[in-house]
Amino acid sequence: MKEKIVVVTGATSGLGETLAKMYAKGGAIVVAQGRNEKKLSALKKWSDDYGYGLMNPLCLDLLEKNAAERFYQYVINKWNTIDIWINNAGFGYVGAYTACSLELIQEMSQVNIDFVNQASYLVANDMIRKHSGTIVNIASTGAYHPGPFTAQYYATKAYVASFTEALYYECKPHGVHVMSVCPGAMDTPFSRKAGRRDNAFAMSTQKVARAIIHGVEKKKSIVVPGLFYRMFIRIPRKIAAPLIEKQQKKLAFHIDN
Ligand SMILES: NC(=O)c1ccc[n+]([C@@H]2O[C@H](COP(=O)([O-])OP(=O)(O)OC[C@H]3O[C@@H](n4cnc5c(N)ncnc54)[C@H](OP(=O)(O)O)[C@@H]3O)[C@@H](O)[C@H]2O)c1
């Protein structure tokens, strides 16, 4: 990964921050996108202090108009190439679908689906022209089942997983690797931001990031970190959906039980 240009979206927290740091430690030139300037500066300071790679913070809200085009152009204008582009930024909502604001539902589609779709389009075309590169899209184990009381979030991740797996086959003959990652619960601020207490089976972001880096090296199509979660995704939808419903009701802040 030395001197590779690695782009990580949502690098100010959780999995994105861990990936940005791991790639920087490996000597990559990391473009770390987020929308929290303080956290981006802290990331840059961390890399400067330890002398790891080159951390390039980019402050951008992915909800802004033409965010994918502007982001992609910024990277191409500055480095002329992209070796690894990781669409990691995303957020969820736990609660009744009908109780969630329509604005939040639309924003979830914009960040979790539209940005991933548009960035993948621009980056894949560039990589195909150059016959090299890797796109990693972070989905979720939620992609495999319907998610009562997290309906919109699970559906956005089902989109990401299906779209990314299809793109894997389309891009492979062009020398471009596309990989979907489906983590189960991770120990990050994600759950609390989404409106639920943390999950007892949460994995560390280090474990998930290591599985991603390994998957990139081995050119895998899908990575599902953790044996427990690899077994969980095989549970039939009809059995899993009521289990997920029960779990969300138990952990959510918003649902009247
Ligand atoms: N944690 C889990 O249990 C879990 C499980 C499966 C899959 N995932 C997926 O893994 C990925 C990383 O999640 P995480 O657990 O690391 O969550 P996290 O700690 O909340 O980090 C999410 C990152 O995405 C950024 N982001 C969200 N909306 C954005 C926007 N509009 N513009 C720019 N950046 C935005 C966040 O920035 P702000 O801090 O500024 O919002 C943050 O940097 C997500 O795609 C998530 O869906 C998470």
The ligand as an SDF file (V2000), in Angstrom:
LIG
                    3D

 48 52  0  0  0  0  0  0  0  0999 V2000
  -21.4550    0.3050   13.4140 N   0  0  0  0  0  0  0  0  0  0  0  0
  -22.1800   -0.7040   12.9580 C   0  0  0  0  0  0  0  0  0  0  0  0
  -22.7600   -1.4620   13.7510 O   0  0  0  0  0  0  0  0  0  0  0  0
  -22.2560   -0.9710   11.4710 C   0  0  0  0  0  0  0  0  0  0  0  0
  -22.6670   -2.2420   11.0540 C   0  0  0  0  0  0  0  0  0  0  0  0
  -22.7270   -2.5160    9.6970 C   0  0  0  0  0  0  0  0  0  0  0  0
  -22.3830   -1.5600    8.7790 C   0  0  0  0  0  0  0  0  0  0  0  0
  -21.9950   -0.3260    9.2110 N   0  0  0  0  0  0  0  0  0  0  0  0
  -21.6300    0.6670    8.1850 C   0  0  0  0  0  0  0  0  0  0  0  0
  -20.2480    0.9470    8.3390 O   0  0  0  0  0  0  0  0  0  0  0  0
  -19.9780    2.2720    7.8650 C   0  0  0  0  0  0  0  0  0  0  0  0
  -19.1930    3.0240    8.9330 C   0  0  0  0  0  0  0  0  0  0  0  0
  -20.0230    3.1490   10.0730 O   0  0  0  0  0  0  0  0  0  0  0  0
  -19.4380    3.3960   11.5440 P   0  0  0  0  0  0  0  0  0  0  0  0
  -19.9690    2.3280   12.4010 O   0  0  0  0  0  0  0  0  0  0  0  0
  -17.9900    3.6220   11.5130 O   0  0  0  0  0  0  0  0  0  0  0  0
  -20.2590    4.7200   11.9150 O   0  0  0  0  0  0  0  0  0  0  0  0
  -19.7790    6.1550   12.4690 P   0  0  0  0  0  0  0  0  0  0  0  0
  -18.7690    5.9600   13.5410 O   0  0  0  0  0  0  0  0  0  0  0  0
  -21.0430    6.8780   12.7650 O   0  0  0  0  0  0  0  0  0  0  0  0
  -19.0520    6.8020   11.1890 O   0  0  0  0  0  0  0  0  0  0  0  0
  -19.7820    7.1660   10.0440 C   0  0  0  0  0  0  0  0  0  0  0  0
  -19.0030    8.1890    9.2600 C   0  0  0  0  0  0  0  0  0  0  0  0
  -19.8130    8.6180    8.1390 O   0  0  0  0  0  0  0  0  0  0  0  0
  -19.8580   10.0380    8.1410 C   0  0  0  0  0  0  0  0  0  0  0  0
  -21.0580   10.6180    7.5490 N   0  0  0  0  0  0  0  0  0  0  0  0
  -22.3440   10.3340    7.8170 C   0  0  0  0  0  0  0  0  0  0  0  0
  -23.1450   11.1430    7.1080 N   0  0  0  0  0  0  0  0  0  0  0  0
  -22.3460   11.9600    6.3840 C   0  0  0  0  0  0  0  0  0  0  0  0
  -22.5590   13.0260    5.4670 C   0  0  0  0  0  0  0  0  0  0  0  0
  -23.7810   13.4550    5.1500 N   0  0  0  0  0  0  0  0  0  0  0  0
  -21.4840   13.6560    4.9170 N   0  0  0  0  0  0  0  0  0  0  0  0
  -20.2390   13.2680    5.2540 C   0  0  0  0  0  0  0  0  0  0  0  0
  -19.9600   12.2720    6.1120 N   0  0  0  0  0  0  0  0  0  0  0  0
  -21.0130   11.6330    6.6670 C   0  0  0  0  0  0  0  0  0  0  0  0
  -19.8030   10.3940    9.6170 C   0  0  0  0  0  0  0  0  0  0  0  0
  -19.4920   11.7530    9.7960 O   0  0  0  0  0  0  0  0  0  0  0  0
  -20.2030   12.5630   11.0340 P   0  0  0  0  0  0  0  0  0  0  0  0
  -19.5560   12.0220   12.2800 O   0  0  0  0  0  0  0  0  0  0  0  0
  -19.8780   13.9870   10.7160 O   0  0  0  0  0  0  0  0  0  0  0  0
  -21.6680   12.2390   10.9400 O   0  0  0  0  0  0  0  0  0  0  0  0
  -18.6970    9.4480   10.0860 C   0  0  0  0  0  0  0  0  0  0  0  0
  -17.4280    9.9450    9.7400 O   0  0  0  0  0  0  0  0  0  0  0  0
  -21.3360    2.8830    7.5300 C   0  0  0  0  0  0  0  0  0  0  0  0
  -21.5780    2.7970    6.1490 O   0  0  0  0  0  0  0  0  0  0  0  0
  -22.3150    2.0040    8.2870 C   0  0  0  0  0  0  0  0  0  0  0  0
  -23.5880    2.0060    7.6720 O   0  0  0  0  0  0  0  0  0  0  0  0
  -21.9260   -0.0030   10.5300 C   0  0  0  0  0  0  0  0  0  0  0  0
  1  2  1  0
  2  3  2  0
  2  4  1  0
  4  5  1  0
  4 48  2  0
  5  6  2  0
  6  7  1  0
  7  8  2  0
  8  9  1  0
  8 48  1  0
  9 10  1  0
  9 46  1  0
 10 11  1  0
 11 12  1  0
 11 44  1  0
 12 13  1  0
 13 14  1  0
 14 15  2  0
 14 16  1  0
 14 17  1  0
 17 18  1  0
 18 19  2  0
 18 20  1  0
 18 21  1  0
 21 22  1  0
 22 23  1  0
 23 24  1  0
 23 42  1  0
 24 25  1  0
 25 26  1  0
 25 36  1  0
 26 27  1  0
 26 35  1  0
 27 28  2  0
 28 29  1  0
 29 30  1  0
 29 35  2  0
 30 31  1  0
 30 32  2  0
 32 33  1  0
 33 34  2  0
 34 35  1  0
 36 37  1  0
 36 42  1  0
 37 38  1  0
 38 39  2  0
 38 40  1  0
 38 41  1  0
 42 43  1  0
 44 45  1  0
 44 46  1  0
 46 47  1  0
M  CHG  2   8   1  16  -1
M  END
$$$$
